Amino acid sequence: LLFYLTGLSINIISLSGLILGVGMMIDNSIIVIDNITQHRERNSQIHKTIETTQTTETTKTLEPSNPRTSSNFQTSSNPQTLELLSTSCENGTNEVISPLISSVLTTCAVFIPLIFMKGMAGALFFDQAVAVSIGLTVSLIVSITLLPTLYRLIYKKEKAEKARNSKLPIYFHWYETGLKFVFRRQLLTVLSVIAMLVLAVFLWTTLPVSRFPKVSQDETVLKIDWNEPVTLEENNVRISALMSNISAQPEYIIEEAGRQQYFLNSIGEAGTSENNLFLKCASPQKLEKLMTELSQKLQRSYPHADFSFSETENLFNLAFGKSDAPLVARIAHFNPGGENYLAELAELQKELEQKFGEKITSKIITRNLILLETDPEKLLFYQVENADLYREIKSAFNVNTVFTINDNNMYVPVSVGNDYGSVYEIIQNISIRNKNDERIPLSGLVKVSSGSDLKTIVAGRESEYFPVLFEIEPGEYNTTVQEIKSITGKNANYDTTFGGSILSNRGMLLELLMIVGVSLLLLYFILAAQFESFVLPLIVLIEVPIDLFGVFLFLKLFGAGINIMSAIGIIVMAGIIINDSILKIDTINKLMDAGNSLLRSIFEAGRRRLKPIIMTSLTTILAMAPFLFQSGMGAELQKPLSLAIIGGMFIGTLVSLFFIPLLYYLLRKKAFTQKFNKY
């Protein structure tokens, strides 16, 4: 209903938001039901104590031979049991409404800023953030209205409460033993937490940063430009020689040589000197070996050829785009196309190759040109219009092609113009009419020269530039940039700017950090309003950086890195684990308001919230665990998210159970002592 009212459609992204929110939705139900059950058990124990006392006193005054009176007493306990059940449902729900509302608000406060991310990621996060917020809001309403009602309906048919064994489960004793250990060794615990924070920073600096997780591929596209004029036959001969004597033979090869005449051609126009090879292997390991062999063979046999391996087209990179090279040096010339432009560019390329060797993955691709230059003075003298001259030259050189016939790799153009001939023959034999209807030879109006130029021109905000691609590690970025600047700085005609995936990933990371900062600020204000304190929210929020140690540790151990998917996992983990701390601190506050001592409130709150905290952690971890053992693109994309949630929940559960109570004790001990001395 809320999807319909907000205009949100049912799609993969909105459904993934609901999937991410399922764990948090279940958390609300677990907390409400467990709290009602605890109230029911405590009320039942109190009622049994009173009932036992009343039964003893009544037995002394009643005659043993009066069975009716005894029967009347037993049936009169049913309304009392029902009343106790209703009271438990009411009080148990009311007790957790405030922390549950805060939990929902804090989780929404973490997700909603994600919709302000730029680009495709922001567009995707919008549906996801709205879906999570809707799911949590509905879950809150259901958990505090429908669940208590269902609980009462299910348990009201019980005639009487069965006596429970007062002995607590063994894991309660384990928890209390661990909590006592933490309180007895406070300095050691604090030092351990500080060590985790330091290790989290260290792991952060060592993890690779990317926009999206790396997905294993068993197929690739090899693009080759021989960088010299070759026929289609020669092109095919070279490919046959290239693929011969290869140890890692692919499962199949699709070759596209020359110009492709597909109706929907996504790779653009290509000439006879270009080739695209689609290669598929049995496994990613075999593909890696094949790529290495082909690279070595191309560098050895065709050193002037330009080649690159790229990902095959799929839904993922069609939506998000293929990844750029790690570093792209955009070298702009102040006089592009000038007399010494190509020579200076070739000299620069040579210096860069000598300095960086195989780290450079691009080459200068040129083509031969025939240049016709007009003489403006002769055009004025012979009274020839520029438009007439241009039209005659187009017709002479068969530019007005109507269509092309493809016959067994032979391209036959059908053009409106003159017969084919050499450039010089065409210029000598063509004449142009001037304004006086006189025939003026073309050879007297133009000058023919030859040369070479770049095959393609790349332009951007920096105007025209020549891109040089570098395959480097992120840690080499600063050093490489300085060395490139020192080489290009020798020529005053060059201006160099930089781009690539390393810079874009840094920008994405900075954007995520800003969003997390805004989210934490919103969390602080929400928690400050609930606890009516400026200190208690810090106890909850300090858990997030501590839990990042678990996140980064699991990402490091399983070979993942920092990307958008692991960032979502951190957000989901933070939302769940913060809810546990909010609930525990709220319970401690209520117990202290009821007159309990600080330590008793902490230990009693830990006992009461132990089961829901463990249950929420286990349900979340077990829900994410299957992604670690699946294969395929979908599972590999979800793996960093799962690792972030599992690692954060594992450490976060321990922090919520042991360190948060200790931190609460250390921060509130002085205030509680002053209050106690006052009374």
N, C-alpha and C positions, 0 to 999 in steps of 0.2 A: 504493500500500500504506500509506504513512504518512498519507495523507488518511483512509483507512478506519480506521486505528488511532487517530487523533486525533479522529475524529468529524466531520471537515470534509467538506462536500459539494462537488460540482462545481457551481459557480455563476459568475456574471459576475465577482464580486469576487475569488474564489479564483483564477479563470483569469487575471484581470488581474494578480494577484500573480505568477503563473508567467511571464506575459509580461514584467513588469518584471524578473524574475529571470533571464530567458533570456540577456541580455547578460552578466550576472555569471557565469552558468554557463559560457558560452563562454570567458570570460576565464580560468577555471581550466584549461580544455583547452589554450588557446593557450599559457599559461605553461609547462605541463608538456611539451607537444610541442616547443616552441621550446627549452626547456632541455635535453631529451634530444638534440635535433638538434645543439645547440652542443657538448655533451659528445662526441657521435659524431664531429663534425668535428675537434675537438681531439685525440681519441684516434686518429683516422685519420691525422692529420698526424704525430703522434708515432710511430705504427706504421710509416708509410711511410718516415720518416727511419731508423728502426732496420732496416727491411726492406731499404732501399737500401744501407745499410752492410754488412749481412750478405750481400747478393747480390754485392756487389763482392768481398768477401773469399772467398766460396765459389767464384766464377768463376775466381779465380786458382789454386785447388787442384784444380779439376775438369778432366778432359780434355774437349776440345771435342767428341770423337766419342762421348760417353756421353749420349745423349738421355734414357735412363731416369732418370738422376740429376736432370737438369734438370726433367723432368716431375714427379718425386716432390716436388721443392721447391715447385712451383707449387700442387699439390693440397694440400700441408700448410698452406697459408695460409688455407684456408677455415675450419677450426676456430678459428684465431686471430681471423679476422674475426667469426665468430659470438660468440666470447667477448668481443671488444671491444664488440659490439652489446649483449650482455646487460649488460656493465658500464656502458655508457652509459645504458641504460634504468634501471638500478638507481640509479646515482649521480645521474643527472639528476633523477630523481623525489625521491630522498631530500633533495636540496639545497633543494628548494622546498616540502617538506611543511610546515615550520614557518611560513614566511610565508603559505602558503595557508590554514592553520588560523587564523592571526591575521586574515587577510582575511575569512574567513567569520564569525568571531566578531565582528569590528568591524561588519560589515554587519548582522548580526542584532541587535547592540546598538543600532544606529540605528533599526531598524524596530520592534523589540518594544515600546519605550516608547509607540509610537503607539496601541497597543491600549487604553491607559489614558485616551485622550481621551474626553470626555463626549459624550452624545447619539448621534445617528445616525452622525456621523463616526467615533466610537470603535467602534461596532458594525461599520461597514464595514471599518475598518482592521484589525480582529481577523483576519478571514479573509485579508486581503491580507498582513499581517505573518507569519502562520503559514505561508502558502503560499510566501512568499519564503524564509523560514528553512528550510522543508523542501526547497525546490528547491536552495538553496545547499549544504545538508548532503549531499544525494544527489550533487550535482555534485562535491563534494570527494572523496567515497568513490570515485566512478567515475574521476575524473581521476588518482588516485594508485594505483588497482588495475587497472582494465580497460584504460585507455589505454596504459600502458607495455607491457602484455601484447600488445595489438593491434599496437603499434609494432614489437615484436620479431618477431611473426609475419609482418608485411608485408615487413620488410626482411631477414629471415634468408635468403631465397632468392637474394640478390645474391651473386655469386661473389667480387667484390672491389670495393673502393671506388675510384671514379674520382677521379683527381687533380683537385682543385678549383683554380680560379684564385685565387691569394692576393690578388688585387686586390679591395678592398672596394667595395661598391656606392657610388654617388656620394652618396646621402643620408647615409651614415656620415661622409663628409668634411664635408658641410654641417653636420652636428650637432657634430662636433669643432671646426669653425671657430667656430660659435656659442657653444659652451661656453668656448672660449679667450677669446672676446670678453667674455663675462660675467665670467670670472675676472680679466681685465685691467682691467675697469671695475666693480669691486665696489661702490663708492659709488653710481655711477649706477644700478646694478641695484637696490640696496636702496632708493634714493629712488623709483625707479619703482614698486616694490612698495608702499611707503608711500602713494604717490599713488593707487594702485588701491584701497587700503583706505579712504582718505578719500573717493574717488569712490563707493565702495560704500555708505558711510554716507549720502552726499548722495542717491544714487539711491533708497535705501531710504525716505527721508523724502518723496520726490516720487511714489512709486508708489502707486496706489490700492489700498486694502485691502478685500477682500470675502470672504464665506464661500465662494462658488463663482464660477467665471468667468462673466462676462456672456455670455449666449447670444443671438444675434440672433434677432428674432422678426418674422414677417410677418403675425401675427394678434394681436388683443387683445380684451379685453372692456371695454366702456364701461358702467359702472353709473351710473344717473341716479336721483336722488330729487328730484322737483320741489319738494318742501318746501311743498306746498299741496294741498288736496283737489282732485283732478281725476278725471274719469271715464276709463274705458278709451278711449272715443272721442276725448276731448281728448288723452289720452296719445299715441295713434297719430297725431293731427294734428300734434302738436309734433315727433314723430320725423320725419314726412314733411317738415316745414318745415326741420328741422335738417339732413337729408341732401340737401336741394335746393341747387343752385348750389355744389357742392363740386368743386373742381378735381381733387383726388386721390381719384377715385371708387374704392371698394374692389371687389374681384372678386366678393364676395358678402357679404350681410348676413343675419344671423339675429336676429330680434327676439323677446324674451320680455317681454311687458308684463303687469303684474298678477300674480296668483297662478298659479304653475305646478303642475300636478297630475301631475308625474312620479312614478313609483313610487320611484325613487332620486333625489331632488332634493337636489343638493349645495349649492345656493346659499341654501337656507332659504326661509321664507315671505316673500312680498312682497305689497304692496298695489297698488291701482290707480294710485297715484301714483309707482310705481317702474318702472324699465325697464332691461333688460339687452340690450345690442347686441353681438353677436359679429361682429367685422369682420376680414376677410382681404384683404390687398393682395398685389400681385405681387412686392414686394420690401420689405425692412426700411426702405429709404429712403422709399418711398411711404407706408408705414405711419406713419413719423415725421411726414411732411408732413400726412397726414390727421388725426393726433392733434392737431397744432398748430391746424389750421383748426377742428376741432370744439371745442377748448377755447376759442378766441377767440369763436366763435359762441355758445357756451353762456354765457360770461361777459357777453357783450353783450346777448343776448336774454333770458336767465333768470338774473339776478344772484343770486337767492335759492336757486337749485337747487344741490344738492350732487352732484358727479360725480367719478369716478375711473376711471383706466385700470389694468387689471390683466392679468397674464399668463393665457393660456388654460391649462386643465388639461392636463397631460401627465404621463408617468411620472416625470419628474425632479422637478417641484415637488410631485407627490403624495407622493413618498418623502421629500423634504427640506423641503417647505413653501415657500410663497411668501415672497419677501423683504419685510421690513418697510420702512416709511418710514425715511429716514436719521435723523430725530429725531422722537420722540414725547414730547410734554409731557403727563404724566398729572396733571391738575389735580383734586384732591380737595377737596370742600367739607365743612366740619365739621357742617353741617346740611343734608344733601341733601334736596330736596323741601320746604324751608322756604318761608316767605312770599315772600321776595325772592330766592330761589335762581336762578330763570331770568333775572330782571332783572340780577342781578349777573354771571351767566355771559354774557349777551348784551353787557353793557358791557365785560367782559374780552375777549371775542372781537373786539369793535370796536377796542379798543386794540391788540390783537395784529395785526389786519389793517392798521391804519394804520402800524404799525411795520415789519412784514415784507412786506406786500403779497402778491405772487403766490407767495411761498415757502410760505404756508400753503395746504394742499390739503384742508382739512376745514372743515365748517360745522356750526352747531347745527341739528339736525333735530328739530322739535317736532311735536306732534299736539294736537288739541282734545279736551278731556275733559269729561264730565259727572260731577260728584261728588255722591254721595248720602251725607250725614252723619246718623248716628242720634243721638238724644238719650237718653243712658242713664237720666236721671231719669224720662222719660216711659215708657221700657220697664219700669222698675220699678213705676211708678204703675199702668200698664195691665196688668202681669203678662204681658208678651210675651217669649218666649224668643228669644235671638239666633239660634239655629239655625233656628227657624221663620221668623223674619223674613228670613234669608238665603235660605232655600229658596224662599219666595214671590217674592222679588225676582228670583232666577235664572229662575224660571218665567215671571214677568211680562215680563222682557226677552229671552225666547226664548234663554237661554243653553243650554238643554238641546236642542241641535240634534242630530238623529239623522244626517242626511246632507245633502249639497248637490247640487242638479242644475245642471249646466253646460249652458246652451243658447245657443250663439253668443255667447260672452262675457257672457252674462247668468247670474248666480249666484242660484239660487233655493234658500234654505235650507228644509229640512223639519224642523220643530222640534216638541217637545212643550211646549206652553205656550198663552198667550193670543194673540189677534189682534194684529197690528202696530198701533202708534199712536205718538203723540209721547210724550216722557218725562212731560210734565206730565199728559197725559190718563191715562197708565197709573197714575201716582201718585194721581190724584184718584179713579179708579174701582176701585182695589184695596183690599180690606180683609183683615185678618189675624185669625185666631182666637187668643185668649189662653187661659190655663189654665182660666178659667171658661166656655169655649166661647162667648165674646162676640166679635162682629165689631168690630175696631178699624180705622178708616181709616188707610191707609198715610201719607197726607198729614200726619197728626198725629204721626207717629213719626220722619220723616226730613225733612231740609232739602236742597233741590236748589240746587247752584251749578255754575258752569262755569269752565273755566280751560284751561291748556295745560301740557304737560310734555314731557320728552325722549321721543323716539320709541323709543330703545333705551337701555338702561343697561349700561355696561361696568364690570366689577368685577375685582379681582385681589387680590394680597396687600395692596395699599394701600386696601382696601375699594372703595366705588364711586368712580369718577373719570370725568372728561370728557377724552377724548383729543384733542389738537390735533396734527396732522401737519405736519411741515416738510420741504420739499425743499431741503436745503442740502448744501454740500460739506464733507468731513471737516475741512478747515482752518478752517471757520467755526463749528465746534461750540462751542468755549469761549466765544467772543464771543456767540453766539446764546443759550446757556444763561444767561449773566450778564444779558443784556437781558430774557429771559423772567422770571427771578427778580426783577428790579427792578420789572417791571410787576405780577406776581402778588403781590409783597410789600406792595403798597399796601393790600390787603385781608387782614385778619388771619384771615378765615375759610378762606383757601385754603392748601393744602399741595401743593407741586409736586415731583414726581419725574420722572425722565427715562429713556427707553429708546430703542429703534430700532436700525437695522442698524449705525450707527456704533459704538455701545457694544458690541453683540454681536460685531462684527468685531474690536474692540480686545480683547475678552475671549478670542476665539479666537486672536488673534495672541500674546497673553501666554501662553496655554496652549501654543502651539507652541514659543515661545521657552523655556519651562520644560522641555519635552520634549527639545528640542535640547540644552539645557544638561546634562540627565541623560545623554543619549546620548554627548555629548563626554566626560563624566566616566567613563562605562563604557569608552569607547574608550581613554582615557588609561591606565586600569588594565590593560586587555588588552595594550596595546602595551608598557607598562612591564614586564609579566611576560615578554613575548617578548624584548625587547631587553636586559632586565636593567639598565635605566637609567632615570633620571627625566628626562633631558634629551632623548634621542632621540625619545620620543613627541611632544614639543612640536614637533619639526621636521615631523612628519607632520601634526599637528593644525592647525598654523598655515596649512596649505594651504587649509583649508575657508573661513575668512573672506576669503582672497585670491580664491578661485574665485567667491565671491558677487558680486564685481565683474562677472564675465562673465555671471552669472545675471541680475542686475538690469539690466545694459546691454541684453541681448537682450529682456528683458521690456519695457523702456522703448521700444526701437526698434520693436517689433512691437505696441505698444499694449495689452499685457497688464498684470496687476498681481499683488499678493500675495494668494494664496488657497490653499485646501487642495490643489488640483491642482499648483500651482507648488511648494508645500511638499514634496509627494511627489517632484517632480522634483529638488529640492535634495537630498533624502535619498538618492535613487538615485545622483545624480551624486557625492555625497560618498563613498558606499560604493565606487564604481568607482575614483574618482581616488585615494582613500586607499590602495587596494590596490596601485596602481602605485608609490606612494612607499614603502610597506612593503617591496615586493619589491626596489626599488633600494637602500634602506638596508641590507636584509639581505645583498644581494650585496656591497656595499661592506665591510660588517663581515667577511664571509667572506674577501674578498681581503686585507684588512688582517691578519686572523689567519694567513693563509698567508705573511705576511712581506713583502707589497708596501707601498710607500710610500703616504702619504695621497692625494697627487694621482694617482698611477698607479691606485690602487684606484678613485678616483672616475671617472676617464676610462674605465677598463676596464669598470666596472659600467655606465656610461652606454652603452658600445658593446654590451654583452651584452643590456641590457634595452631598447634603443631599439626594436627591431622589435616585441616584444610590447606595449609601451606604445602605439606608433602603431596597431597592429592593434586593440587593445581600444578605443581612442578612435574610430577610423574605424567599426568595427562598431556602436558605440553611436550615434554621430552619424547615420550613414546609416540606422539602424533607426528613428530618431525623425523624420528629415527629412520623410517623406511626410505626417505630420500637419499640417505647415505649409501644404500645398497642397490639403487636402481641405476640404469644406464639410459642413454639417449639425451637429446638436447634439452627436453623439459626438466629431467632430473638433474642434469648438470647445471642448469640455470638456478634451480632451487637449492642446490647443495650448499652454497655459501650462506643462504638464508637459514637453512636448517642448522648448520654448524654454529652460526652466531647465536641462535636461540638456545641450542643445547648447551653450549659452553657458558653462555651468560646465566642460564637457569641453574646450571650445576653449581657454579660459584655463588650466584645470587641467593640460592636457597640456604647455603651455609651462612652467608652474610646476614640474611634475614633472621635466621634462627639463633645465631650466636653473637655476631658483632653489633647489630642494631640494638639489642637489649643492653649490651655493655656501654655503647655510646650514649644511649638514653640515660643510663645510670650515672655516667661521668658528667654529663651536662646538667642533670637535674638534681644531683646529690646535694650541692650547695644550697640550692633554692629550697629543697625539701627540708634540709636540716634547719635552715633559718625559720621556716614556717613551723616546724615542730617545736623549736625553742620558744617561739612566740607564744604558742599555746601552753 
